[in-house]
Amino acid sequence: MPELKEAIIELSQKEKDKLLIRLINKDQMLIKQMHYKLLENNDDLRARTAELNDRIIESFKILEKQIARANDIKKYDVMNVHIRQLSGMVNEHASITKDKVSELELRLEIIYQCFNNFSALYFLDYPNKSADKHFDYITARINSILAIYDKLHPDLQFDNKEKLLFILESASNTSISKVFKEKCMDFSTYYE
């Protein structure tokens, strides 16, 4: 690999440009990353984040209708599919922008919407694989949120603390609490 890097460096600028154009045409994610890095600024980041946040909120309105039609066991399957799709969108956003603050805000919004809109699902006592899978997934998402949160500057933490505390409180006081307490890191420090 070092020899290849050396050879690429030795190419003329015109040859490098041709190779770069060919490369980005083959990789859609690279195109998105380069577009963001080369052509966008902080205003674009805020617009991207706001647009994705709006999509998350709107998608939960659609999810409410789907949940209303599902039986008690299938509700968790529907939630899992939905949350995974939204998490995929946030993953793409994070991969393109490399912005931890907006990633945190979007991940918080997804879990916040779960607890805020579907709190009844987290108080039901249905010991089934779908609910267990959902609780495990939510717990993993909360752990990833805490990992991002812990790395942010205290001012940025403060801006997101209210929503984080709502999520932690919801997770610790519902049916998910057993899974949450077993698999989540100690979160008592977030209440200080």
C-alpha positions in Angstrom: 0.0 0.0 0.0 2.8 2.5 0.7 4.1 1.9 -2.8 0.7 2.7 -4.3 0.4 5.9 -2.3 3.9 7.0 -3.4 3.0 6.2 -7.1 -0.2 8.2 -6.8 1.7 11.2 -5.4 4.1 11.0 -8.3 1.3 11.2 -10.9 0.7 14.5 -12.7 -2.1 16.7 -11.5 -4.2 15.9 -14.6 -3.8 12.2 -14.1 -4.8 12.5 -10.4 -7.9 14.5 -11.4 -9.0 11.8 -13.9 -8.5 9.1 -11.3 -10.4 11.1 -8.6 -13.3 11.7 -10.9 -13.5 8.0 -11.9 -13.2 7.0 -8.2 -16.0 9.2 -7.0 -18.3 8.1 -9.8 -18.1 4.6 -8.4 -18.9 5.4 -4.8 -22.1 7.3 -3.9 -21.1 7.8 -0.3 -17.8 9.3 -1.3 -19.7 11.7 -3.6 -21.9 12.8 -0.7 -18.9 13.2 1.6 -17.0 15.2 -0.9 -20.0 17.4 -1.8 -20.5 18.2 1.9 -16.8 18.8 2.6 -16.1 20.9 -0.5 -19.4 22.7 -1.2 -21.3 23.1 2.0 -20.8 25.1 5.2 -22.3 25.4 8.7 -25.6 26.8 7.5 -25.9 23.8 5.2 -25.2 21.5 8.2 -27.9 23.2 10.2 -30.3 22.9 7.3 -29.4 19.2 6.8 -29.9 18.5 10.5 -33.2 20.4 10.7 -34.5 18.6 7.6 -33.6 15.2 9.0 -35.1 16.1 12.4 -38.3 17.0 10.7 -38.3 13.7 8.8 -37.9 11.9 12.1 -40.8 13.7 13.7 -43.0 13.2 10.6 -42.1 9.5 10.4 -43.3 9.0 14.0 -46.7 10.4 13.0 -46.8 7.6 10.3 -45.6 5.1 12.8 -48.5 6.0 15.2 -51.0 4.8 12.5 -49.0 1.6 11.9 -48.8 0.8 15.6 -52.5 1.4 16.1 -53.2 -1.3 13.5 -50.7 -3.9 14.8 -51.4 -6.4 17.5 -49.6 -6.1 20.9 -46.7 -8.4 19.9 -46.3 -7.0 16.4 -46.1 -3.4 17.7 -42.5 -4.1 18.8 -41.6 -5.5 15.4 -43.0 -2.4 13.7 -41.1 -0.2 16.1 -37.8 -2.1 15.5 -38.1 -1.8 11.7 -38.9 1.9 11.9 -36.2 2.8 14.4 -33.6 0.9 12.5 -34.5 2.8 9.3 -34.3 6.1 11.1 -31.0 5.1 12.7 -29.7 4.3 9.2 -30.5 7.8 8.0 -28.6 9.2 11.0 -25.7 6.9 10.3 -25.5 8.3 6.8 -25.7 11.8 8.1 -22.9 11.2 10.6 -20.8 9.5 7.9 -21.2 12.4 5.6 -20.8 15.3 8.0 -18.6 13.8 10.7 -20.5 16.2 13.1 -21.0 14.7 16.5 -23.3 17.4 17.8 -25.9 16.9 15.1 -25.5 13.2 15.3 -26.3 13.3 19.1 -29.3 15.6 18.5 -30.8 13.3 15.9 -30.2 10.1 17.9 -31.7 11.8 21.0 -34.8 12.8 18.9 -35.4 9.2 17.8 -35.3 7.7 21.3 -37.2 10.7 22.7 -40.0 10.2 20.1 -40.2 6.5 21.1 -40.7 7.2 24.8 -42.8 10.3 24.3 -45.2 9.0 21.7 -45.3 5.3 22.7 -44.9 5.3 26.4 -47.6 2.8 26.8 -45.5 0.2 24.9 -42.8 0.6 27.5 -45.2 -0.1 30.4 -46.8 -3.3 28.9 -45.6 -6.5 30.3 -45.3 -8.7 27.3 -42.4 -11.1 27.7 -41.8 -12.0 24.1 -38.9 -12.0 21.7 -40.0 -8.9 19.8 -40.3 -6.8 23.0 -36.9 -8.1 24.2 -35.3 -7.4 20.9 -36.8 -3.9 20.9 -35.6 -3.2 24.5 -32.1 -4.5 23.7 -32.0 -2.2 20.6 -33.2 0.9 22.5 -30.7 0.1 25.3 -27.8 -0.1 22.7 -28.9 3.2 21.1 -29.0 4.8 24.6 -25.4 3.5 25.2 -24.2 5.0 21.9 -25.9 8.3 22.8 -24.2 8.4 26.2 -20.8 7.7 24.5 -21.2 10.6 22.1 -22.6 12.9 24.9 -19.7 12.2 27.2 -17.2 13.4 24.5 -18.9 16.7 24.0 -17.9 20.0 25.5 -20.0 20.8 28.7 -21.8 23.6 27.0 -23.0 21.3 24.2 -23.9 18.7 26.8 -26.0 21.3 28.6 -27.9 22.0 25.4 -28.9 18.4 25.1 -29.2 17.4 28.8 -33.0 17.9 29.2 -33.8 15.5 26.4 -31.2 13.0 27.6 -32.6 13.1 31.2 -36.1 12.5 29.9 -34.8 9.4 28.0 -32.8 8.1 31.0 -35.8 8.6 33.3 -38.2 6.9 30.9 -35.8 4.0 30.4 -35.3 3.5 34.1 -39.0 3.7 35.1 -40.6 1.4 32.5 -40.6 -2.2 31.4 -37.3 -1.6 29.7 -35.6 -0.8 33.0 -34.5 -4.4 33.7 -32.6 -4.6 30.3 -31.5 -1.0 30.7 -30.0 -1.5 34.1 -28.2 -4.7 33.0 -26.8 -3.4 29.8 -26.4 0.3 30.2 -23.4 2.1 31.7 -24.0 3.8 35.1 -26.0 6.9 34.3 -26.3 8.4 37.8 -23.7 11.0 37.0 -26.0 12.6 34.3 -28.3 13.8 37.1 -25.7 16.0 38.7 
